[in-house]
Amino acid sequence: MDNSKNHQKTRKKTSKHKQKAYNKNHHKKKKNEEHKKNKNKNKNKNKNKNKKKHSKKEKKITKLSQITGPVEKRIPKCENCHKKQSQFYCPKCEVYYCSGCEEQTHKKALKKHKKHLYKAPYNELVKKVNFNLCRKHNKELSLYCIDENKLICSECYENCKLNDHEILGLTDFSNKIYEKIKIIVNKIKNEENQNKETIQKSLENQNKLKEKIKNICKKIENDSDLLIQKIQDSKINHLNLFKKIEIIINNKIQTILEDTEKKQKRISKKKIKINTIKKLKKDKNHIKLIQGGKKIIKKERKSVKKDKKGKKGKGIKEEPDEKEKEKERKREKKEEFDPEMNRQNLIKLKNENKTAWNPNRENYGIICGKKIYSSGKHEIKIKIDQFPNSKNHWNLIELGITKTENREKFIKDWYWEGTYYFQTYWDGQKLESQKCKKENGKWTEKIYPEEIIFKKNDIFTIFLDMDQKKISFKINEKNLGGWENLPQKVNFFADLGSQEGKEKNQITII
């Protein structure tokens, strides 16, 4: 009995051990099954995705460029890095390289291959490539993989089959493309027909509009002709009326003038009588008055006529005509500013173009004089009406001459070649003065060590000796020197800066 009990106990122990091992194995099997199920689910998902991609790719196949694209897209990629397009072909290696890979491989070990290295444009590279063979397996391309969107050989087919890719024969694939091309062509034809119809309709509408416009133009011409005739008739009538009125007015004026002349003669006679009577009264010759008053009056009348003739003779000069006066004025005309030679019309003028000032706050204004100086000695006097001593970058006055040939460029484009001038300007810390010139593209500037600055009511004079080609400057009575070797013809100019306050830079030619 004891043995049986022991045997039962041992049996129970072994059964428990087996159960534990079984449970472990069973648990592992369950895990593996679940893992396989998850894998299968993922595969199904990938298949669905590939199917969706396939549906999208079928739409893209309609583009002919994927199948028969340009030569540049059909060139093989680098067979070393598989990223860039190839630019070199080595017939010994039988490999296509990009520029980077070619340098790496043919530097040391394969240096001799460089003799056989072939570099050419894409069209020549393509001639060396056989597109009927697979690049990996050198077998004939007989199938088309839709998922990878490329031609494949029999060995590529096995790899694609493992990945569950959709594969078609070349005939089936070409038929599909042909059908899709047919659909596209039909659509294009329909669109062409619609466009033709629209063009025809538009042409018809154009013709109708042209006819309408012609009719309208004819009506306008007819109406305009009628109006012109009416206007001409009315014009003729009015002119006739005006002529009649003019004749009447002229007749009346003549009668009035004749009457006035007669009246003036009578008045003059009466005046003479009155004057003679006054004289006789003063002399108290009443007897002469009574006896020969008429004779005395006649004598005085004759003497008055003689006096008038004597005044018209050689002894007395008549007053000059207006035309001669204008000619004399033109000869005696002094310098004045030319409104046409005014930079952007910044300078304002008054006082018969002799006073100039700059109202602008942020720019310089240049203006030239009218006179051209070519010979003789000349003096230009300028009065400084206003020159405020303000700390302003735009505060300056420049007075001098410029070459007449460069006058327009100087005004429009700030062309300073051939300029000779004196300036007072604000240099950022104080007011300074200097004389400047620009000859042959070179500036020469001479700052005065003394304090010589424009002030209100100063008189600045420019002396021009065009016979010796010299210029000199003067403020009041102080000589400031000048320049030599002037051009043949020059014009006076003034450059006026601007101010922010009420006072402006203003000058007047005296």
FENLINHU-V723693 format. One line per field, one symbol per residue. phi: phi as a letter, one per 20 degrees, with the letter a starting at -180 (. if undefined). A space follows every 50 residues. Layout:
# FENLINHU-V723693
phi=???
This chain:
# FENLINHU-V723693
phi=.fffffffffffffffffffffffffffffgfffffgfffffffffffff fffffffffffgffffecfffffeffffedelceffcccdffflceceff fffffdfdfdfffffefddbfgffffffeefedffedldfeccceffelb fcdfffgfffffeleeccfffffffgfffffggfffffffffffffffff fffffffffffffffffffffffffffffffffffffffffffgffffff ffffffffffffffffffffffgffffffffffmeffffffcffffffgf ffffffgffffffffdeefffffffffffffefefbfeffecfllfedcb llmddcbdefecaecdbdeefddcbndccddceefbbfedecfeeacccr ccfffefffffedleefmdcbdbcbeeocbeccbdcbcclmdecccfeff edcfcfmfddddeddffelccbdbdlcdfdmacclfffcccfbcddfcce effcfcccee
